Amino acid sequence: MPIRLKKLVGLVVILAFMGVYTLVIMSISVGRLMQAPHWVQVLYFLIAGMAWALPVMPIIRWMQRPPKSES
């Protein structure tokens, strides 16, 4: 697959994932964290704010990999 196409596909996948991830994180925070102590809310958002990188890193690595040469 050409590198430009890989980057386009990766971008679409990352944007779709981030949209779903954001909605899930917000629904959890509104549904369960409204009555939680302030420190729990801060800890939750610190973890949730960085946790998106774990599932996105393999996609980014795949996007950056050079295309396989056809021999």
Long-range contacts (C-beta under 8 A, 24 or more apart in sequence): 1-67, 2-67, 3-66, 3-67, 6-62, 6-63, 6-65, 6-67, 7-63, 9-63, 10-59, 10-60, 10-62, 10-63, 13-59, 14-56, 14-59, 14-60, 17-52, 17-55, 17-56, 17-59, 18-52, 18-56, 21-52
